């Protein structure tokens, strides 16, 4: 399921990062790689703050929809 559908505070494993090549590369540079753990901290106005690789990152809803987790 996409990252936008998970509840805040639950750690999830990243299964796939979709989108165009430059989008995938951008997200991977932020730490969104397959097998990594991501936790949603909060969601406001469609934007999300997530913990990934010991960092907090703010991403938009369109980017979060490209990150598949389980």
Secondary structure, DSSP 4 states (H G I P E B T S, - for coil): -BGGGSPTT-EEEEEEE-S-HHHHHHHHHHT--TT-EEEEEEEETTEEEEEETTEEEEE-HHHHTTEEE-
